[in-house]
Amino acid sequence: MKHNIAVLLSGNGSNLKAIINKGINVSFVASNNPKALGLRIAKNHNIPSYFWKNVSELEEEVLKLIVEYDVKLLVLAGYMRLLSKNFVNSLPSKFIVNVHPSLLPKYKGMNAIKQAIDDCAEFTGVTIHYVDEDMDSGSIIRQDIIKIHEIDTAESLKDRLQLIEHHLYSDTIKSILKKNSQD
Ligand code: GAR
């Protein structure tokens, strides 16, 4: 049986694309941003896509869709809003995963890549973690590290981090789905 995920995003959707290309079954995509390119990627792949600018409305509707589509894992892929405590607590633990462009717990929040550069950090990386009530918190599932070069800009570093994300996130999602289906 194929195990379904749902994806929440706010932007470009490059991680969504990598997840789709990995053959993972995406039941629906939802966004708080009507202009998110990720919504277009979903449409191009005939994946039902939804947007609500109002975040409480989005959360309320997504909870209904999760039941309707029998979703097994909720994947945040560049969803730039903090989920409410009520939303997170309405779902089982280890039901929501997130990808973040830093070695958490370092550089939480927005502009994690710029934070690392401004801090003159020698290394940064990618973290995949379960989502709890707090921002960029929750237990860490996998991390990968890269060196920051002197010539790196926020853009060049983002490009290198995203190459890692695309493999690490889709691989991790596949492993979680496989493990959950065996439990
Ligand atoms: C990704 O780089 C992800 O790590 C970051 O947003 C980007 C979305 O890219 N997420 C966060 O910063 C979460 N705090 P995408 O829309 O191309 O997948």
Backbone and ligand atoms as CSV (ligand in chain L), in Angstrom:
chain,resi,resn,atom,element,x,y,z
A,1,MET,N,N,0.844,-1.202,0.000
A,1,MET,CA,C,0.000,0.000,0.000
A,1,MET,C,C,0.883,1.257,0.000
A,2,LYS,N,N,0.524,2.224,-0.826
A,2,LYS,CA,C,1.298,3.466,-0.886
A,2,LYS,C,C,0.934,4.369,0.279
A,3,HIS,N,N,1.932,4.927,0.943
A,3,HIS,CA,C,1.644,5.797,2.076
A,3,HIS,C,C,1.722,7.242,1.654
A,4,ASN,N,N,0.668,7.954,1.986
A,4,ASN,CA,C,0.530,9.320,1.501
A,4,ASN,C,C,1.135,10.348,2.439
A,5,ILE,N,N,1.725,11.362,1.828
A,5,ILE,CA,C,2.139,12.519,2.625
A,5,ILE,C,C,1.357,13.740,2.124
A,6,ALA,N,N,1.350,14.795,2.935
A,6,ALA,CA,C,0.857,16.091,2.473
A,6,ALA,C,C,1.987,17.085,2.678
A,7,VAL,N,N,2.027,18.120,1.861
A,7,VAL,CA,C,3.121,19.089,1.929
A,7,VAL,C,C,2.558,20.488,2.167
A,8,LEU,N,N,3.148,21.195,3.135
A,8,LEU,CA,C,2.847,22.612,3.348
A,8,LEU,C,C,4.048,23.426,2.897
A,9,LEU,N,N,3.818,24.461,2.131
A,9,LEU,CA,C,4.933,25.288,1.654
A,9,LEU,C,C,4.496,26.739,1.491
A,10,SER,N,N,5.500,27.622,1.378
A,10,SER,CA,C,5.209,29.044,1.170
A,10,SER,C,C,5.922,29.598,-0.060
A,11,GLY,N,N,6.833,28.820,-0.649
A,11,GLY,CA,C,7.690,29.423,-1.675
A,11,GLY,C,C,7.906,28.589,-2.915
A,12,ASN,N,N,9.199,28.439,-3.272
A,12,ASN,CA,C,9.567,27.893,-4.580
A,12,ASN,C,C,9.215,26.438,-4.817
A,13,GLY,N,N,9.215,25.662,-3.761
A,13,GLY,CA,C,8.819,24.253,-3.900
A,13,GLY,C,C,9.891,23.356,-4.499
A,14,SER,N,N,11.169,23.751,-4.388
A,14,SER,CA,C,12.198,22.855,-4.948
A,14,SER,C,C,12.257,21.546,-4.159
A,15,ASN,N,N,11.994,21.609,-2.858
A,15,ASN,CA,C,11.966,20.356,-2.072
A,15,ASN,C,C,10.752,19.517,-2.452
A,16,LEU,N,N,9.626,20.168,-2.710
A,16,LEU,CA,C,8.445,19.421,-3.173
A,16,LEU,C,C,8.786,18.664,-4.456
A,17,LYS,N,N,9.459,19.375,-5.376
A,17,LYS,CA,C,9.822,18.751,-6.648
A,17,LYS,C,C,10.699,17.516,-6.421
A,18,ALA,N,N,11.677,17.647,-5.525
A,18,ALA,CA,C,12.574,16.513,-5.236
A,18,ALA,C,C,11.785,15.347,-4.637
A,19,ILE,N,N,10.815,15.660,-3.797
A,19,ILE,CA,C,9.993,14.619,-3.153
A,19,ILE,C,C,9.149,13.895,-4.213
A,20,ILE,N,N,8.563,14.668,-5.109
A,20,ILE,CA,C,7.754,14.063,-6.180
A,20,ILE,C,C,8.647,13.181,-7.059
A,21,ASN,N,N,9.812,13.722,-7.408
A,21,ASN,CA,C,10.726,12.968,-8.277
A,21,ASN,C,C,11.222,11.683,-7.647
A,22,LYS,N,N,11.173,11.622,-6.337
A,22,LYS,CA,C,11.598,10.425,-5.613
A,22,LYS,C,C,10.493,9.358,-5.635
A,23,GLY,N,N,9.331,9.710,-6.172
A,23,GLY,CA,C,8.240,8.736,-6.269
A,23,GLY,C,C,7.380,8.658,-5.011
A,24,ILE,N,N,7.518,9.645,-4.137
A,24,ILE,CA,C,6.705,9.655,-2.905
A,24,ILE,C,C,5.306,10.168,-3.263
A,25,ASN,N,N,4.305,9.507,-2.679
A,25,ASN,CA,C,2.922,9.820,-3.030
A,25,ASN,C,C,2.417,11.055,-2.271
A,26,VAL,N,N,2.250,12.178,-2.970
A,26,VAL,CA,C,1.797,13.415,-2.316
A,26,VAL,C,C,0.293,13.566,-2.538
A,27,SER,N,N,-0.466,13.529,-1.441
A,27,SER,CA,C,-1.931,13.594,-1.545
A,27,SER,C,C,-2.419,14.991,-1.860
A,28,PHE,N,N,-1.817,15.964,-1.181
A,28,PHE,CA,C,-2.189,17.358,-1.471
A,28,PHE,C,C,-1.074,18.291,-1.013
A,29,VAL,N,N,-1.121,19.499,-1.568
A,29,VAL,CA,C,-0.173,20.549,-1.195
A,29,VAL,C,C,-0.995,21.744,-0.744
A,30,ALA,N,N,-0.602,22.375,0.358
A,30,ALA,CA,C,-1.310,23.570,0.816
A,30,ALA,C,C,-0.308,24.671,1.113
A,31,SER,N,N,-0.765,25.917,0.916
A,31,SER,CA,C,0.121,27.057,1.119
A,31,SER,C,C,-0.643,28.228,1.717
A,32,ASN,N,N,0.101,29.083,2.418
A,32,ASN,CA,C,-0.452,30.348,2.903
A,32,ASN,C,C,-0.195,31.461,1.885
A,33,ASN,N,N,0.520,31.109,0.806
A,33,ASN,CA,C,0.921,32.112,-0.176
A,33,ASN,C,C,0.379,31.731,-1.555
A,34,PRO,N,N,-0.617,32.496,-2.045
A,34,PRO,CA,C,-1.218,32.137,-3.328
A,34,PRO,C,C,-0.226,32.171,-4.489
A,35,LYS,N,N,0.877,32.930,-4.303
A,35,LYS,CA,C,1.857,33.051,-5.397
A,35,LYS,C,C,2.987,32.032,-5.290
A,36,ALA,N,N,2.908,31.135,-4.322
A,36,ALA,CA,C,3.994,30.153,-4.145
A,36,ALA,C,C,4.160,29.324,-5.419
A,37,LEU,N,N,5.392,29.272,-5.923
A,37,LEU,CA,C,5.649,28.471,-7.131
A,37,LEU,C,C,5.369,26.997,-6.875
A,38,GLY,N,N,5.511,26.589,-5.619
A,38,GLY,CA,C,5.235,25.199,-5.259
A,38,GLY,C,C,3.814,24.782,-5.599
A,39,LEU,N,N,2.876,25.711,-5.556
A,39,LEU,CA,C,1.481,25.373,-5.908
A,39,LEU,C,C,1.392,25.024,-7.396
A,40,ARG,N,N,2.189,25.745,-8.185
A,40,ARG,CA,C,2.189,25.471,-9.628
A,40,ARG,C,C,2.816,24.099,-9.917
A,41,ILE,N,N,3.870,23.789,-9.180
A,41,ILE,CA,C,4.504,22.466,-9.353
A,41,ILE,C,C,3.476,21.383,-9.048
A,42,ALA,N,N,2.713,21.578,-7.959
A,42,ALA,CA,C,1.682,20.590,-7.590
A,42,ALA,C,C,0.670,20.447,-8.734
A,43,LYS,N,N,0.195,21.573,-9.237
A,43,LYS,CA,C,-0.804,21.526,-10.329
A,43,LYS,C,C,-0.249,20.790,-11.533
A,44,ASN,N,N,1.012,21.080,-11.880
A,44,ASN,CA,C,1.625,20.421,-13.044
A,44,ASN,C,C,1.721,18.907,-12.874
A,45,HIS,N,N,1.689,18.460,-11.628
A,45,HIS,CA,C,1.744,17.015,-11.370
A,45,HIS,C,C,0.370,16.470,-10.983
A,46,ASN,N,N,-0.659,17.248,-11.249
A,46,ASN,CA,C,-2.043,16.837,-10.925
A,46,ASN,C,C,-2.237,16.489,-9.454
A,47,ILE,N,N,-1.529,17.203,-8.615
A,47,ILE,CA,C,-1.703,17.018,-7.168
A,47,ILE,C,C,-2.650,18.120,-6.684
A,48,PRO,N,N,-3.718,17.754,-5.963
A,48,PRO,CA,C,-4.638,18.787,-5.470
A,48,PRO,C,C,-3.882,19.835,-4.657
A,49,SER,N,N,-4.137,21.111,-4.942
A,49,SER,CA,C,-3.415,22.162,-4.218
A,49,SER,C,C,-4.406,23.182,-3.674
A,50,TYR,N,N,-4.091,23.719,-2.530
A,50,TYR,CA,C,-4.995,24.617,-1.813
A,50,TYR,C,C,-4.193,25.777,-1.250
A,51,PHE,N,N,-4.843,26.938,-1.144
A,51,PHE,CA,C,-4.202,27.996,-0.366
A,51,PHE,C,C,-5.230,28.761,0.453
A,52,TRP,N,N,-4.784,29.158,1.619
A,52,TRP,CA,C,-5.549,30.041,2.487
A,52,TRP,C,C,-4.571,31.055,3.031
A,53,LYS,N,N,-4.871,32.343,2.803
A,53,LYS,CA,C,-3.969,33.377,3.342
A,53,LYS,C,C,-4.063,33.411,4.854
A,54,ASN,N,N,-5.274,33.145,5.337
A,54,ASN,CA,C,-5.478,33.161,6.777
A,54,ASN,C,C,-4.967,31.849,7.393
A,55,VAL,N,N,-3.970,31.982,8.250
A,55,VAL,CA,C,-3.276,30.789,8.727
A,55,VAL,C,C,-4.167,29.917,9.627
A,56,SER,N,N,-5.041,30.536,10.433
A,56,SER,CA,C,-5.916,29.683,11.270
A,56,SER,C,C,-6.882,28.906,10.398
A,57,GLU,N,N,-7.351,29.562,9.349
A,57,GLU,CA,C,-8.250,28.856,8.427
A,57,GLU,C,C,-7.496,27.712,7.741
A,58,LEU,N,N,-6.258,28.024,7.309
A,58,LEU,CA,C,-5.433,26.990,6.661
A,58,LEU,C,C,-5.288,25.780,7.586
A,59,GLU,N,N,-4.949,26.042,8.826
A,59,GLU,CA,C,-4.727,24.926,9.763
A,59,GLU,C,C,-6.005,24.105,9.953
A,60,GLU,N,N,-7.114,24.815,10.091
A,60,GLU,CA,C,-8.394,24.125,10.297
A,60,GLU,C,C,-8.717,23.221,9.106
A,61,GLU,N,N,-8.506,23.761,7.903
A,61,GLU,CA,C,-8.840,22.994,6.689
A,61,GLU,C,C,-7.842,21.855,6.464
A,62,VAL,N,N,-6.574,22.110,6.760
A,62,VAL,CA,C,-5.558,21.065,6.564
A,62,VAL,C,C,-5.842,19.883,7.490
A,63,LEU,N,N,-6.281,20.148,8.714
A,63,LEU,CA,C,-6.615,19.041,9.629
A,63,LEU,C,C,-7.719,18.168,9.021
A,64,LYS,N,N,-8.682,18.803,8.378
A,64,LYS,CA,C,-9.770,18.023,7.741
A,64,LYS,C,C,-9.227,17.232,6.553
A,65,LEU,N,N,-8.361,17.872,5.761
A,65,LEU,CA,C,-7.816,17.200,4.568
A,65,LEU,C,C,-6.939,16.005,4.944
A,66,ILE,N,N,-6.237,16.125,6.055
A,66,ILE,CA,C,-5.368,15.020,6.507
A,66,ILE,C,C,-6.212,13.763,6.734
A,67,VAL,N,N,-7.388,13.952,7.321
A,67,VAL,CA,C,-8.280,12.812,7.560
A,67,VAL,C,C,-8.851,12.331,6.219
A,68,GLU,N,N,-9.320,13.292,5.431
A,68,GLU,CA,C,-9.954,12.951,4.150
A,68,GLU,C,C,-9.021,12.137,3.242
A,69,TYR,N,N,-7.757,12.548,3.175
A,69,TYR,CA,C,-6.797,11.878,2.282
A,69,TYR,C,C,-6.016,10.755,2.975
A,70,ASP,N,N,-6.341,10.496,4.224
A,70,ASP,CA,C,-5.642,9.453,4.995
A,70,ASP,C,C,-4.112,9.657,4.960
A,71,VAL,N,N,-3.718,10.886,5.262
A,71,VAL,CA,C,-2.296,11.252,5.219
A,71,VAL,C,C,-1.546,10.613,6.388
A,72,LYS,N,N,-0.340,10.105,6.099
A,72,LYS,CA,C,0.458,9.434,7.126
A,72,LYS,C,C,1.570,10.319,7.685
A,73,LEU,N,N,1.929,11.368,6.937
A,73,LEU,CA,C,3.035,12.238,7.383
A,73,LEU,C,C,2.815,13.625,6.775
A,74,LEU,N,N,2.945,14.656,7.614
A,74,LEU,CA,C,2.815,16.024,7.120
A,74,LEU,C,C,4.214,16.615,6.978
A,75,VAL,N,N,4.522,17.072,5.772
A,75,VAL,CA,C,5.879,17.505,5.440
A,75,VAL,C,C,5.899,19.018,5.228
A,76,LEU,N,N,6.680,19.720,6.042
A,76,LEU,CA,C,6.860,21.158,5.833
A,76,LEU,C,C,8.049,21.347,4.909
A,77,ALA,N,N,7.826,22.015,3.790
A,77,ALA,CA,C,8.908,22.195,2.813
A,77,ALA,C,C,8.967,23.687,2.470
A,78,GLY,N,N,9.623,24.438,3.382
A,78,GLY,CA,C,9.675,25.884,3.188
A,78,GLY,C,C,8.354,26.540,3.556
A,79,TYR,N,N,7.701,26.016,4.593
A,79,TYR,CA,C,6.480,26.655,5.114
A,79,TYR,C,C,6.934,27.657,6.167
A,80,MET,N,N,6.761,28.942,5.869
A,80,MET,CA,C,7.410,29.978,6.662
A,80,MET,C,C,6.515,30.575,7.746
A,81,ARG,N,N,5.596,29.791,8.265
A,81,ARG,CA,C,4.790,30.242,9.393
A,81,ARG,C,C,4.912,29.225,10.524
A,82,LEU,N,N,4.838,29.752,11.742
A,82,LEU,CA,C,4.900,28.850,12.900
A,82,LEU,C,C,3.526,28.207,13.073
A,83,LEU,N,N,3.503,26.882,13.159
A,83,LEU,CA,C,2.224,26.188,13.363
A,83,LEU,C,C,1.739,26.453,14.786
A,84,SER,N,N,0.424,26.590,14.929
A,84,SER,CA,C,-0.115,26.865,16.274
A,84,SER,C,C,0.026,25.622,17.155
A,85,LYS,N,N,0.052,25.866,18.463
A,85,LYS,CA,C,0.121,24.763,19.429
A,85,LYS,C,C,-1.074,23.840,19.241
A,86,ASN,N,N,-2.216,24.446,19.007
A,86,ASN,CA,C,-3.446,23.672,18.852
A,86,ASN,C,C,-3.340,22.720,17.652
A,87,PHE,N,N,-2.795,23.233,16.553
A,87,PHE,CA,C,-2.634,22.407,15.351
A,87,PHE,C,C,-1.688,21.235,15.635
A,88,VAL,N,N,-0.527,21.558,16.189
A,88,VAL,CA,C,0.481,20.511,16.445
A,88,VAL,C,C,-0.080,19.459,17.399
A,89,ASN,N,N,-0.809,19.930,18.429
A,89,ASN,CA,C,-1.325,18.990,19.428
A,89,ASN,C,C,-2.534,18.202,18.939
A,90,SER,N,N,-3.090,18.609,17.806
A,90,SER,CA,C,-4.220,17.857,17.237
A,90,SER,C,C,-3.740,16.623,16.470
A,91,LEU,N,N,-2.437,16.556,16.238
A,91,LEU,CA,C,-1.885,15.451,15.438
A,91,LEU,C,C,-0.994,14.576,16.321
A,92,PRO,N,N,-0.802,13.307,15.938
A,92,PRO,CA,C,0.066,12.450,16.744
A,92,PRO,C,C,1.492,13.006,16.780
A,93,SER,N,N,2.271,12.602,17.790
A,93,SER,CA,C,3.672,13.049,17.810
A,93,SER,C,C,4.392,12.359,16.644
A,94,LYS,N,N,5.445,12.982,16.161
A,94,LYS,CA,C,6.214,12.474,15.018
A,94,LYS,C,C,5.364,12.360,13.747
A,95,PHE,N,N,4.355,13.226,13.647
A,95,PHE,CA,C,3.519,13.230,12.437
A,95,PHE,C,C,3.966,14.334,11.470
A,96,ILE,N,N,4.673,15.359,12.005
A,96,ILE,CA,C,5.072,16.508,11.160
A,96,ILE,C,C,6.598,16.556,11.112
A,97,VAL,N,N,7.143,16.712,9.899
A,97,VAL,CA,C,8.592,16.868,9.751
A,97,VAL,C,C,8.902,18.188,9.052
A,98,ASN,N,N,10.118,18.684,9.288
A,98,ASN,CA,C,10.532,19.953,8.695
A,98,ASN,C,C,11.988,19.855,8.246
A,99,VAL,N,N,12.322,20.673,7.240
A,99,VAL,CA,C,13.724,20.807,6.823
A,99,VAL,C,C,14.137,22.247,7.108
A,100,HIS,N,N,15.336,22.396,7.672
A,100,HIS,CA,C,15.812,23.740,8.030
A,100,HIS,C,C,17.272,23.890,7.588
A,101,PRO,N,N,17.606,25.059,6.991
A,101,PRO,CA,C,18.961,25.214,6.432
A,101,PRO,C,C,20.010,25.672,7.443
A,102,SER,N,N,20.150,24.916,8.521
A,102,SER,CA,C,21.247,25.153,9.466
A,102,SER,C,C,21.432,23.886,10.278
A,103,LEU,N,N,22.482,23.876,11.077
A,103,LEU,CA,C,22.683,22.758,12.003
A,103,LEU,C,C,21.976,23.128,13.298
A,104,LEU,N,N,20.687,22.826,13.367
A,104,LEU,CA,C,19.941,23.139,14.593
A,104,LEU,C,C,20.616,22.459,15.779
A,105,PRO,N,N,20.644,23.061,16.959
A,105,PRO,CA,C,19.845,24.228,17.356
A,105,PRO,C,C,20.437,25.586,16.959
A,106,LYS,N,N,21.479,25.604,16.135
A,106,LYS,CA,C,22.028,26.904,15.722
A,106,LYS,C,C,21.161,27.530,14.631
A,107,TYR,N,N,21.067,28.839,14.665
A,107,TYR,CA,C,20.428,29.637,13.609
A,107,TYR,C,C,18.992,29.217,13.301
A,108,LYS,N,N,18.156,29.344,14.309
A,108,LYS,CA,C,16.732,29.065,14.125
A,108,LYS,C,C,16.067,30.225,13.375
A,109,GLY,N,N,14.885,29.994,12.902
A,109,GLY,CA,C,14.055,31.073,12.363
A,109,GLY,C,C,14.370,31.427,10.932
A,110,MET,N,N,13.976,32.656,10.581
A,110,MET,CA,C,14.161,33.128,9.211
A,110,MET,C,C,15.648,33.411,8.986
A,111,ASN,N,N,16.046,33.488,7.728
A,111,ASN,CA,C,17.407,33.898,7.343
A,111,ASN,C,C,18.502,33.079,8.019
A,112,ALA,N,N,18.274,31.778,8.166
A,112,ALA,CA,C,19.262,30.928,8.841
A,112,ALA,C,C,20.598,30.967,8.105
A,113,ILE,N,N,20.550,31.074,6.776
A,113,ILE,CA,C,21.790,31.047,5.988
A,113,ILE,C,C,22.571,32.347,6.213
A,114,LYS,N,N,21.855,33.454,6.182
A,114,LYS,CA,C,22.505,34.747,6.421
A,114,LYS,C,C,23.049,34.821,7.853
A,115,GLN,N,N,22.306,34.253,8.795
A,115,GLN,CA,C,22.767,34.243,10.192
A,115,GLN,C,C,24.121,33.537,10.301
A,116,ALA,N,N,24.269,32.416,9.584
A,116,ALA,CA,C,25.532,31.655,9.641
A,116,ALA,C,C,26.672,32.481,9.038
A,117,ILE,N,N,26.401,33.144,7.918
A,117,ILE,CA,C,27.440,33.963,7.265
A,117,ILE,C,C,27.813,35.148,8.160
A,118,ASP,N,N,26.799,35.832,8.681
A,118,ASP,CA,C,27.063,36.999,9.542
A,118,ASP,C,C,27.849,36.610,10.793
A,119,ASP,N,N,27.658,35.368,11.209
A,119,ASP,CA,C,28.328,34.873,12.411
A,119,ASP,C,C,29.757,34.390,12.095
A,120,CYS,N,N,30.152,34.474,10.799
A,120,CYS,CA,C,31.451,33.965,10.344
A,120,CYS,C,C,31.639,32.502,10.738
A,121,ALA,N,N,30.552,31.734,10.680
A,121,ALA,CA,C,30.635,30.312,11.044
A,121,ALA,C,C,31.499,29.580,10.025
A,122,GLU,N,N,32.214,28.557,10.502
A,122,GLU,CA,C,33.065,27.789,9.598
A,122,GLU,C,C,32.242,26.716,8.880
A,123,PHE,N,N,31.233,26.253,9.583
A,123,PHE,CA,C,30.392,25.192,9.031
A,123,PHE,C,C,28.922,25.553,9.199
A,124,THR,N,N,28.111,25.021,8.311
A,124,THR,CA,C,26.666,25.051,8.537
A,124,THR,C,C,26.117,23.745,7.958
A,125,GLY,N,N,24.816,23.663,7.733
A,125,GLY,CA,C,24.303,22.409,7.201
A,125,GLY,C,C,22.793,22.397,7.096
A,126,VAL,N,N,22.273,21.191,7.050
A,126,VAL,CA,C,20.833,20.975,6.879
A,126,VAL,C,C,20.368,20.086,8.026
A,127,THR,N,N,19.213,20.407,8.567
A,127,THR,CA,C,18.617,19.570,9.617
A,127,THR,C,C,17.219,19.138,9.204
A,128,ILE,N,N,16.952,17.855,9.368
A,128,ILE,CA,C,15.590,17.330,9.228
A,128,ILE,C,C,15.138,16.976,10.644
A,129,HIS,N,N,13.980,17.487,11.034
A,129,HIS,CA,C,13.545,17.231,12.418
A,129,HIS,C,C,12.029,17.088,12.496
A,130,TYR,N,N,11.598,16.406,13.562
A,130,TYR,CA,C,10.163,16.380,13.843
A,130,TYR,C,C,9.766,17.740,14.383
A,131,VAL,N,N,8.497,18.108,14.179
A,131,VAL,CA,C,8.026,19.429,14.585
A,131,VAL,C,C,7.253,19.316,15.891
A,132,ASP,N,N,7.632,20.189,16.842
A,132,ASP,CA,C,6.820,20.296,18.047
A,132,ASP,C,C,6.256,21.715,18.116
A,133,GLU,N,N,5.837,22.128,19.305
A,133,GLU,CA,C,5.131,23.419,19.415
A,133,GLU,C,C,6.027,24.640,19.196
A,134,ASP,N,N,7.335,24.459,19.319
A,134,ASP,CA,C,8.220,25.621,19.243
A,134,ASP,C,C,8.865,25.746,17.866
A,135,MET,N,N,9.497,26.893,17.635
A,135,MET,CA,C,10.056,27.148,16.311
A,135,MET,C,C,11.369,26.385,16.086
A,136,ASP,N,N,11.435,25.663,14.948
A,136,ASP,CA,C,12.647,24.924,14.579
A,136,ASP,C,C,13.181,24.105,15.759
A,137,SER,N,N,12.242,23.508,16.443
A,137,SER,CA,C,12.564,22.688,17.608
A,137,SER,C,C,12.144,21.246,17.277
A,138,GLY,N,N,12.037,20.390,18.250
A,138,GLY,CA,C,11.608,19.014,17.967
A,138,GLY,C,C,12.809,18.143,17.704
A,139,SER,N,N,12.646,16.825,17.892
A,139,SER,CA,C,13.830,15.966,17.853
A,139,SER,C,C,14.408,15.877,16.434
A,140,ILE,N,N,15.742,15.843,16.419
A,140,ILE,CA,C,16.462,15.854,15.139
A,140,ILE,C,C,16.519,14.436,14.576
A,141,ILE,N,N,16.215,14.323,13.288
A,141,ILE,CA,C,16.233,13.006,12.632
A,141,ILE,C,C,17.558,12.814,11.897
A,142,ARG,N,N,17.913,13.795,11.085
A,142,ARG,CA,C,19.182,13.701,10.338
A,142,ARG,C,C,19.767,15.092,10.142
A,143,GLN,N,N,21.102,15.129,10.041
A,143,GLN,CA,C,21.776,16.393,9.716
A,143,GLN,C,C,22.897,16.114,8.730
A,144,ASP,N,N,23.214,17.105,7.927
A,144,ASP,CA,C,24.390,17.006,7.074
A,144,ASP,C,C,25.121,18.346,7.149
A,145,ILE,N,N,26.433,18.274,7.127
A,145,ILE,CA,C,27.249,19.468,7.398
A,145,ILE,C,C,28.007,19.883,6.137
A,146,ILE,N,N,28.181,21.191,5.930
A,146,ILE,CA,C,29.093,21.647,4.865
A,146,ILE,C,C,29.948,22.793,5.399
A,147,LYS,N,N,31.094,22.957,4.723
A,147,LYS,CA,C,31.996,24.041,5.106
A,147,LYS,C,C,31.542,25.322,4.407
A,148,ILE,N,N,31.637,26.426,5.109
A,148,ILE,CA,C,31.354,27.722,4.476
A,148,ILE,C,C,32.683,28.272,3.955
A,149,HIS,N,N,32.742,28.527,2.641
A,149,HIS,CA,C,33.977,29.061,2.055
A,149,HIS,C,C,33.994,30.585,2.177
A,150,GLU,N,N,35.191,31.132,2.149
A,150,GLU,CA,C,35.297,32.595,2.262
A,150,GLU,C,C,34.534,33.321,1.168
A,151,ILE,N,N,34.500,32.702,-0.020
A,151,ILE,CA,C,33.837,33.386,-1.144
A,151,ILE,C,C,32.321,33.168,-1.140
A,152,ASP,N,N,31.828,32.367,-0.206
A,152,ASP,CA,C,30.389,32.087,-0.198
A,152,ASP,C,C,29.564,33.347,0.068
A,153,THR,N,N,28.470,33.450,-0.689
A,153,THR,CA,C,27.457,34.467,-0.396
A,153,THR,C,C,26.231,33.701,0.098
A,154,ALA,N,N,25.235,34.424,0.574
A,154,ALA,CA,C,24.003,33.755,1.027
A,154,ALA,C,C,23.420,32.942,-0.129
A,155,GLU,N,N,23.542,33.490,-1.342
A,155,GLU,CA,C,22.969,32.790,-2.514
A,155,GLU,C,C,23.721,31.498,-2.837
A,156,SER,N,N,25.067,31.598,-2.867
A,156,SER,CA,C,25.846,30.398,-3.238
A,156,SER,C,C,25.690,29.314,-2.173
A,157,LEU,N,N,25.621,29.744,-0.924
A,157,LEU,CA,C,25.464,28.786,0.169
A,157,LEU,C,C,24.075,28.140,0.103
A,158,LYS,N,N,23.083,28.954,-0.209
A,158,LYS,CA,C,21.719,28.412,-0.331
A,158,LYS,C,C,21.678,27.341,-1.416
A,159,ASP,N,N,22.326,27.624,-2.551
A,159,ASP,CA,C,22.323,26.645,-3.654
A,159,ASP,C,C,22.947,25.324,-3.202
A,160,ARG,N,N,24.066,25.413,-2.489
A,160,ARG,CA,C,24.737,24.175,-2.052
A,160,ARG,C,C,23.917,23.444,-0.998
A,161,LEU,N,N,23.303,24.221,-0.099
A,161,LEU,CA,C,22.478,23.590,0.947
A,161,LEU,C,C,21.247,22.922,0.334
A,162,GLN,N,N,20.696,23.567,-0.673
A,162,GLN,CA,C,19.473,22.992,-1.264
A,162,GLN,C,C,19.759,21.688,-1.998
A,163,LEU,N,N,20.953,21.599,-2.600
A,163,LEU,CA,C,21.313,20.325,-3.243
A,163,LEU,C,C,21.301,19.198,-2.212
A,164,ILE,N,N,21.809,19.511,-1.033
A,164,ILE,CA,C,21.805,18.510,0.044
A,164,ILE,C,C,20.373,18.222,0.479
A,165,GLU,N,N,19.613,19.287,0.714
A,165,GLU,CA,C,18.224,19.117,1.182
A,165,GLU,C,C,17.442,18.180,0.277
A,166,HIS,N,N,17.608,18.383,-1.033
A,166,HIS,CA,C,16.769,17.628,-1.972
A,166,HIS,C,C,16.969,16.123,-1.828
A,167,HIS,N,N,18.209,15.714,-1.545
A,167,HIS,CA,C,18.460,14.279,-1.347
A,167,HIS,C,C,18.082,13.851,0.063
A,168,LEU,N,N,18.580,14.634,1.034
A,168,LEU,CA,C,18.433,14.225,2.444
A,168,LEU,C,C,16.955,14.178,2.850
A,169,TYR,N,N,16.179,15.174,2.416
A,169,TYR,CA,C,14.779,15.242,2.862
A,169,TYR,C,C,13.961,14.109,2.244
A,170,SER,N,N,14.104,13.933,0.933
A,170,SER,CA,C,13.274,12.894,0.306
A,170,SER,C,C,13.689,11.497,0.791
A,171,ASP,N,N,14.989,11.284,0.997
A,171,ASP,CA,C,15.446,9.984,1.542
A,171,ASP,C,C,14.878,9.741,2.938
A,172,THR,N,N,14.922,10.795,3.758
A,172,THR,CA,C,14.437,10.663,5.142
A,172,THR,C,C,12.938,10.373,5.161
A,173,ILE,N,N,12.199,11.078,4.323
A,173,ILE,CA,C,10.740,10.862,4.265
A,173,ILE,C,C,10.453,9.419,3.854
A,174,LYS,N,N,11.176,8.959,2.850
A,174,LYS,CA,C,10.983,7.559,2.409
A,174,LYS,C,C,11.248,6.584,3.545
A,175,SER,N,N,12.343,6.814,4.284
A,175,SER,CA,C,12.677,5.905,5.398
A,175,SER,C,C,11.599,5.941,6.473
A,176,ILE,N,N,11.111,7.129,6.806
A,176,ILE,CA,C,10.081,7.229,7.857
A,176,ILE,C,C,8.821,6.478,7.414
A,177,LEU,N,N,8.419,6.674,6.170
A,177,LEU,CA,C,7.202,6.004,5.681
A,177,LEU,C,C,7.382,4.485,5.716
A,178,LYS,N,N,8.575,4.054,5.316
A,178,LYS,CA,C,8.843,2.616,5.303
A,178,LYS,C,C,8.792,2.055,6.722
A,179,LYS,N,N,9.442,2.769,7.635
A,179,LYS,CA,C,9.490,2.295,9.024
A,179,LYS,C,C,8.073,2.278,9.605
A,180,ASN,N,N,7.316,3.367,9.382
A,180,ASN,CA,C,5.946,3.430,9.925
A,180,ASN,C,C,5.066,2.309,9.385
A,181,SER,N,N,5.293,1.928,8.122
A,181,SER,CA,C,4.443,0.891,7.523
A,181,SER,C,C,4.791,-0.481,8.106
A,182,GLN,N,N,6.010,-0.607,8.694
A,182,GLN,CA,C,6.416,-1.898,9.268
A,182,GLN,C,C,5.994,-2.021,10.731
A,183,ASP,N,N,5.714,-0.856,11.379
A,183,ASP,CA,C,5.390,-0.884,12.821
A,183,ASP,C,C,4.010,-1.495,13.071
L,1,GAR,C1,C,14.474,25.423,2.147
L,1,GAR,O1,O,15.806,25.762,1.927
L,1,GAR,C2,C,14.241,25.139,3.619
L,1,GAR,O2,O,15.369,24.671,4.269
L,1,GAR,C3,C,13.829,26.481,4.155
L,1,GAR,O3,O,13.064,27.050,3.125
L,1,GAR,C4,C,13.575,26.619,1.874
L,1,GAR,C5,C,12.421,26.280,0.958
L,1,GAR,O4,O,12.881,26.017,-0.334
L,1,GAR,N1,N,13.057,26.337,5.342
L,1,GAR,C6,C,13.205,27.095,6.429
L,1,GAR,O5,O,13.971,28.026,6.490
L,1,GAR,C7,C,12.295,26.701,7.590
L,1,GAR,N2,N,12.618,27.407,8.765
L,1,GAR,P1,P,11.925,25.389,-1.439
L,1,GAR,O6,O,10.604,26.168,-1.393
L,1,GAR,O7,O,12.647,25.594,-2.719
L,1,GAR,O8,O,11.734,23.946,-1.108
